[in-house]
Amino acid sequence: MIASVELSCNLFKNYKFTVDADLNSVQFQFPLQYLIDALNLYGASNLTGVHICYPGPENSLSLLLTETEVLTDCKIRTRDIGDDNMVSDFRFNENGPPDVKLILKSTVLHEALNELEWMENSVRLTVRAAIEQRYCGRLSFSVDGDAGNLTVTLNDKEETFTSFKADANHSYLYKLSHLMRVSKALSHTSDSCIRINDRGVLSIQVVIKSETKLNTFAEFHMLPTELTEEEVQNVFASNEDEDEDMQDNQNEEQSQAEDSMLDV
């Protein structure tokens, strides 16, 4: 799993970035927990000012924190990223637009993932494309564990989604622990975008609103675990049965309503 956050330069009171003409970015690594600990040095609720400075390669990341009359200088050692083959596995847009793109309110996604919190192992994410206006699009999260089985389904017909685009049916397994980390971030966001590419890489983008009305974007990428062809076929065979039952129920309700009108 890889997570990234984009902070606009407009979020800072002062922003200065100087780099060589042939470069447009600077990349380096450091332990994230060290940064979190430094920013929470005076407590998460305090309005602590911070000055962040990175002189360049082979230098430490400097954080100068101010709290009333106290000044604290924190330095975090950094290292060059170099060639990281793992990062290339998460590349998302190499082969054109995603196969799946869903947009919905973060509160809806947060509630769905919270239902899975007590389960274990992997979660199966299934996207059922709309078929000729007969069946609506559907997003399902399914977990099988020692404590039992659970499936949470979000239905496009209930106007759950702002946008629902899927070229076909898709089903992949992902680590439940990764999705639970995403769930923690959803409580601070307004909207979420779920995308899946042709390799099954899952991207969840969220919009974080601030008091300055400037949006911050966070993105989580997850690689799928193995799912056999037989398991995929079983998933959609089950969905077809559910769709038939749903259609039969709708037809029965419509027939009953027509009979009631005739009786009147």
C-alpha positions as CSV (number, residue, x, y, z in Angstrom):
1,M,0.0,0.0,0.0
2,I,1.2,3.5,-0.8
3,A,-0.5,6.7,0.5
4,S,0.2,10.3,-0.8
5,V,-1.0,13.7,0.2
6,E,-0.8,16.9,-1.9
7,L,-0.6,20.2,0.0
8,S,-1.1,23.3,-2.1
9,C,1.4,26.1,-1.7
10,N,-1.5,28.4,-0.9
11,L,-2.0,26.6,2.4
12,F,1.2,28.1,3.7
13,K,1.8,31.6,5.0
14,N,5.1,31.6,3.2
15,Y,6.3,29.2,0.5
16,K,9.7,29.2,-1.2
17,F,10.9,26.5,-3.5
18,T,14.3,26.9,-5.3
19,V,15.6,24.2,-7.5
20,D,17.8,23.7,-10.6
21,A,16.3,24.5,-13.9
22,D,16.3,20.9,-15.1
23,L,14.3,19.7,-12.1
24,N,10.7,20.4,-11.1
25,S,10.6,18.4,-7.9
26,V,12.7,17.1,-5.0
27,Q,12.2,13.6,-3.5
28,F,13.7,12.1,-0.3
29,Q,12.7,9.7,2.4
30,F,12.3,9.9,6.2
31,P,10.3,8.1,8.9
32,L,6.8,9.4,8.9
33,Q,6.2,8.8,12.6
34,Y,9.1,11.1,13.4
35,L,7.3,13.9,11.6
36,I,4.0,13.2,13.3
37,D,5.7,13.2,16.7
38,A,7.4,16.5,16.1
39,L,4.2,18.2,14.9
40,N,2.4,16.9,18.0
41,L,5.2,18.0,20.4
42,Y,3.0,20.6,22.0
43,G,-0.3,18.7,21.6
44,A,-2.5,18.2,18.6
45,S,-5.0,20.8,19.8
46,N,-2.5,23.6,20.2
47,L,-2.1,26.2,17.5
48,T,1.6,25.6,17.0
49,G,3.5,27.4,14.3
50,V,6.0,25.4,12.2
51,H,8.7,26.4,9.7
52,I,9.8,23.5,7.5
53,C,13.1,23.7,5.7
54,Y,15.0,21.2,3.5
55,P,18.4,22.5,2.3
56,G,18.9,19.8,-0.3
57,P,20.4,16.2,-0.8
58,E,22.3,14.7,2.1
59,N,20.7,17.2,4.5
60,S,18.2,16.8,7.3
61,L,14.6,18.0,7.2
62,S,14.4,20.9,9.7
63,L,11.2,21.7,11.6
64,L,11.2,24.9,13.7
65,L,8.2,24.9,16.1
66,T,7.0,27.9,18.0
67,E,4.6,27.9,21.0
68,T,4.2,31.2,22.9
69,E,7.7,32.0,24.0
70,V,9.1,28.5,23.4
71,L,11.2,27.7,20.2
72,T,12.0,24.1,19.3
73,D,14.3,23.0,16.5
74,C,13.7,19.4,15.3
75,K,15.9,17.7,12.7
76,I,14.9,14.5,10.9
77,R,17.5,12.6,9.0
78,T,16.7,11.9,5.3
79,R,17.9,9.6,2.6
80,D,17.6,9.5,-1.2
81,I,14.8,7.4,-2.7
82,G,16.9,6.0,-5.5
83,D,15.3,3.3,-7.8
84,D,12.4,1.8,-6.0
85,N,10.9,-1.0,-7.9
86,M,8.0,-1.3,-5.5
87,V,6.7,2.2,-6.4
88,S,6.5,1.2,-10.1
89,D,4.1,-1.6,-9.2
90,F,1.6,1.1,-8.1
91,R,1.7,3.1,-11.3
92,F,-2.0,3.7,-12.2
93,N,-2.5,5.5,-15.5
94,E,0.0,3.6,-17.7
95,N,-2.6,2.0,-20.0
96,G,-5.2,4.8,-20.4
97,P,-8.2,5.6,-18.3
98,P,-9.3,3.3,-15.4
99,D,-11.7,0.5,-15.9
100,V,-13.7,1.6,-12.9
101,K,-14.4,5.1,-11.6
102,L,-16.9,5.7,-8.8
103,I,-17.5,9.0,-6.9
104,L,-19.5,9.0,-3.7
105,K,-19.7,10.8,-0.3
106,S,-17.0,9.8,2.1
107,T,-19.5,9.3,4.9
108,V,-21.2,6.5,2.9
109,L,-17.9,4.8,2.2
110,H,-16.8,5.2,5.8
111,E,-20.0,3.6,7.1
112,A,-19.6,0.7,4.7
113,L,-16.0,0.0,5.7
114,N,-16.8,0.3,9.4
115,E,-19.2,-2.7,9.0
116,L,-16.1,-4.8,8.1
117,E,-13.9,-3.7,11.0
118,W,-14.5,-6.7,13.2
119,M,-13.7,-9.2,10.4
120,E,-10.3,-10.6,9.4
121,N,-8.2,-11.6,6.4
122,S,-8.9,-10.1,3.0
123,V,-11.9,-8.2,1.6
124,R,-13.4,-8.9,-1.9
125,L,-14.3,-5.7,-3.7
126,T,-16.8,-6.3,-6.5
127,V,-18.1,-3.8,-9.0
128,R,-21.2,-4.8,-11.0
129,A,-21.7,-2.7,-14.1
130,A,-25.2,-1.5,-15.1
131,I,-26.7,-3.8,-17.8
132,E,-28.9,-2.1,-20.4
133,Q,-30.7,-0.1,-17.7
134,R,-32.2,-3.3,-16.3
135,Y,-29.8,-3.7,-13.5
136,C,-28.2,-0.8,-11.7
137,G,-24.5,-0.5,-10.9
138,R,-23.4,-2.0,-7.6
139,L,-20.3,-1.9,-5.3
140,S,-19.9,-4.7,-2.8
141,F,-17.4,-5.4,0.0
142,S,-17.4,-9.1,1.1
143,V,-15.4,-10.7,3.9
144,D,-15.2,-14.4,4.9
145,G,-13.7,-15.1,8.3
146,D,-13.8,-17.4,11.3
147,A,-16.5,-15.2,12.9
148,G,-18.8,-15.5,9.8
149,N,-19.4,-14.0,6.4
150,L,-20.4,-10.4,5.7
151,T,-21.3,-8.5,2.5
152,V,-22.0,-4.7,2.4
153,T,-23.5,-3.5,-0.9
154,L,-23.9,0.1,-2.2
155,N,-26.5,0.4,-4.9
156,D,-26.4,3.1,-7.6
157,K,-30.1,3.0,-7.9
158,E,-30.4,4.6,-4.4
159,E,-28.4,7.6,-5.7
160,T,-25.5,6.6,-3.5
161,F,-23.0,7.6,-6.1
162,T,-22.4,11.0,-7.7
163,S,-20.9,9.1,-10.7
164,F,-20.8,5.4,-11.5
165,K,-18.6,4.3,-14.4
166,A,-17.7,0.7,-15.0
167,D,-16.9,-0.9,-18.4
168,A,-17.6,-4.4,-17.1
169,N,-17.8,-6.5,-14.0
170,H,-14.7,-6.6,-11.8
171,S,-13.8,-8.5,-8.6
172,Y,-10.5,-8.3,-6.7
173,L,-9.2,-9.2,-3.2
174,Y,-7.4,-6.6,-1.1
175,K,-6.0,-6.7,2.4
176,L,-8.6,-5.6,4.9
177,S,-6.0,-3.9,7.1
178,H,-5.2,-1.5,4.2
179,L,-8.8,-0.6,3.7
180,M,-9.2,0.0,7.4
181,R,-6.3,2.6,7.2
182,V,-8.3,4.4,4.5
183,S,-11.4,4.3,6.7
184,K,-9.6,6.3,9.4
185,A,-8.9,9.1,6.9
186,L,-12.5,9.2,5.6
187,S,-13.8,10.9,8.7
188,H,-11.9,14.0,7.8
189,T,-13.0,14.1,4.1
190,S,-16.0,15.2,2.1
191,D,-15.9,13.2,-1.2
192,S,-14.2,10.0,-2.3
193,C,-13.2,8.6,-5.7
194,I,-12.7,4.9,-6.2
195,R,-10.7,3.8,-9.3
196,I,-9.5,0.4,-10.5
197,N,-7.2,-0.1,-13.5
198,D,-6.7,-3.1,-15.8
199,R,-4.2,-4.7,-13.4
200,G,-6.6,-4.5,-10.4
201,V,-4.6,-1.7,-8.7
202,L,-7.1,0.1,-6.4
203,S,-6.9,3.9,-6.0
204,I,-9.0,5.7,-3.4
205,Q,-8.8,9.5,-3.6
206,V,-10.3,11.7,-0.9
207,V,-10.9,15.5,-0.6
208,I,-9.9,17.0,2.7
209,K,-11.5,20.4,3.3
210,S,-9.7,23.0,5.5
211,E,-10.8,26.2,7.3
212,T,-9.2,28.2,4.5
213,K,-11.6,26.6,1.9
214,L,-8.6,25.2,0.0
215,N,-8.9,21.5,-0.6
216,T,-6.2,19.0,0.1
217,F,-6.1,15.7,-1.8
218,A,-5.0,12.3,-0.4
219,E,-4.6,9.1,-2.4
220,F,-4.2,5.5,-1.4
221,H,-3.0,2.8,-3.8
222,M,-3.4,-0.9,-3.1
223,L,-2.3,-4.0,-5.0
224,P,-4.8,-6.9,-5.3
225,T,-4.1,-10.3,-3.8
226,E,-4.8,-13.5,-5.8
227,L,-8.3,-14.3,-6.9
228,T,-8.9,-17.4,-9.1
229,E,-11.0,-17.3,-12.2
230,E,-13.4,-19.8,-10.6
231,E,-13.9,-17.5,-7.6
232,V,-14.6,-14.5,-9.9
233,Q,-17.2,-16.6,-11.9
234,N,-18.9,-17.6,-8.6
235,V,-19.1,-14.0,-7.5
236,F,-21.0,-12.9,-10.6
237,A,-23.1,-16.0,-10.7
238,S,-24.3,-15.1,-7.2
239,N,-24.9,-11.5,-8.3
240,E,-27.0,-12.7,-11.2
241,D,-29.3,-14.7,-8.9
242,E,-29.7,-11.6,-6.7
243,D,-30.5,-9.4,-9.7
244,E,-33.2,-11.9,-10.8
245,D,-34.7,-12.0,-7.3
246,M,-34.7,-8.2,-7.2
247,Q,-36.3,-7.9,-10.6
248,D,-39.0,-10.5,-9.6
249,N,-39.7,-8.6,-6.4
250,Q,-40.0,-5.3,-8.3
251,N,-42.4,-6.9,-10.9
252,E,-44.5,-8.4,-8.1
253,E,-44.7,-5.0,-6.3
254,Q,-45.7,-3.3,-9.5
255,S,-48.4,-6.0,-10.2
256,Q,-49.8,-5.5,-6.7
257,A,-49.9,-1.8,-7.2
258,E,-51.8,-2.2,-10.5
259,D,-54.3,-4.6,-8.9
260,S,-54.9,-2.1,-6.1
261,M,-55.6,0.7,-8.6
262,L,-58.1,-1.6,-10.4
263,D,-59.9,-2.4,-7.2
264,V,-60.4,1.3,-6.5
